[in-house]
Structure formats: structure tokens, C-alpha cells
């Protein structure tokens, strides 16, 4: 259970570290009324750049969560086998 919690907190932390600063970066860009290309850049980053990050972090989380569940299942099965031998 602790491993799953730690994994979830770590995945959330990675997401915040990568995606969280984007509003600050976007605020530093020139005003879209002055320079129209900056609005296109914002949408490109959000529409194209952010989703691969979500997919990679999500895939990493799922693989690790499945590994944690498999390890817990093997550990429980080993404890049941030891109890049956007694």
C-alpha cells in the first residue's frame, strides 16, 4: 500500500514539475494582441507538447503499478504456501 501511495505521489510530482510552470512561461510571452504568433505557440505547446508528457508519465505509472500489484500477489501467495505447510 505504501508503495502505491509513493508511486502516485511521485507521478503527481513529475506532472506538476513538468506541466506546472507552463502558466508562468506563457505569462512571460508577449501579448497576443501585439504579437499574434505567441498565441499559436501557446496552443502548440498545450495541444502537441503536453500530451506526450501525459502519455509517458501515465505509461510509467501503469507499468510500475502493475509491477507493485504482481509483487504483492506473489508475496501473498508465498505467505499462503508457508501457512499451508505448517
Secondary structure, 3 states (H helix, E strand, C coil): CHHHHHHHHHHHHHHHHHHCCHHHHHHHCCCCCCCCHHHHHHHHHHHHHHHHHHHHHHHHHHHHHHHHHHHHHHHHHHHHHHHHHC
